[in-house]
Amino acid sequence: MIIGKRIKELRKSKHLTQQKLADLVNVTKVSICCYEKGTRTPNLETFVDIVNVLDTTPDYLLGRDVKVVSEEDNDYHVVLPKEDIQIINEIRKNEKLITYLRKDPKRGVEYISKKPM
């Protein structure tokens, strides 16, 4: 579950233990553990508290929003999960593949999906 993965990622980036995050949002350590594993989801009040403590947005935790471009005072947002951006970045590392996909995206994806993994 993407919410749990992102909670864990942000918690660790802020050097918080599960217990410390639990204390800050007024739940148990076990609850935080379950949120991160995806076996439980926080209620709305706890979700808002987590967003505030981790200094993020609900859209980010839900996997919906990543700032893609920022020019001067204008920010442009695209609804694109971080994981999709990672895929795009990996594809861009292979110039031959990116050229092939740009030429005929549908055929390129069909070709990739037929390759054994």
N, C-alpha and C positions, 0 to 999 in steps of 0.2 A: 504494500500500500504506500502510495507516494507521500501521504501526510506523515506517516511514521518515519520514513526515510529522511524527509526534510527536517522534521523535529530533531532527530538524532544528529543530523549534519550541523544544524544551527547550534544545538546545545553544545556539541563538542567544539565548534568554532569559538564559542564564548567561554570555553573552559569550565563548563558547568557539569557537575555530576548529575545523575538521575535524581538523587536525593535532594540536591540543591534546587533543581528545577521544580521538583515536586513541592518543596517548601514554598517557593516563590509563587506557585499557582494554586496552592492549597489543596493538593491531592497527595496520594501516597506514591512512594517510589515504585511500587508494583504497577500503579496506573500508568506512570510514565513509561515503564518497561513495556507494558502491553500496547500503549499507543505506538511506540517505536517498532514493535514487532508486527503491528497491524492486527492484533487479536482483539483490540478494543478501540473505540473512537471516543474522543473527548466530547462532552456535552458542549453546547454553545457557549456557556459562560466560561468554561475551562479553555475552550478553543480561543476565545478572545483574550483570555489571560496569557495563554501561551504566545499568541501573536505579539502581545505587548511586551512580555518579558524577553522574547527572542528578537524584538525590534525588527519585525518582518511584516508582511502583508498576508491577509487571508488568501489572496490569489496565489501567492508564492507557495504557501503550504499546501494548497489544493492542486498545485502543478499547472496553474493557468497562466501565469504572467511572468515574463522575463523582459527587462528593459533591453532592447536591441540596439537602438540608436538614440543618441542625445546630441543635439546641435544647439549651441548657445543656450538660450532659455527655453527651447522646445524639447520635450521628451516624446518619443514615439514608442508605443508599446504594441507588442504583438502577443497574441495568446499562443504561446509556444512553450511547452515544458522544457526544463533544463536538459533533460535526457535527450530530447530531439535535437537540441543545439549541439550536444556532444556527438551525436550521430553525424550531423552536418560537418562538424569540424574534422571528424575522422575521414569522411569522404573527401574533403578538400585536401587532405594530405596526399592523396593519390591523384596526380594530375591527369593520368590517362583515364581513370574512372570518372573524374568530374567532367572531363571533356565529352566522354561517351554519354553520360547522363544528361548533360546540357543539350546535346545534339538531339536526343530522342528519349526523354525521361521515361515514358511508358515502356518502351522496349528495353531500356536499361534496367529498370526495376524487374521486369519479367525475367530477364536474363539472370540477374542476381538471385532471384528467388528460386531458380531452377538449379543453381550450383549447390553441391553437397557441402554441409558445414563441417 
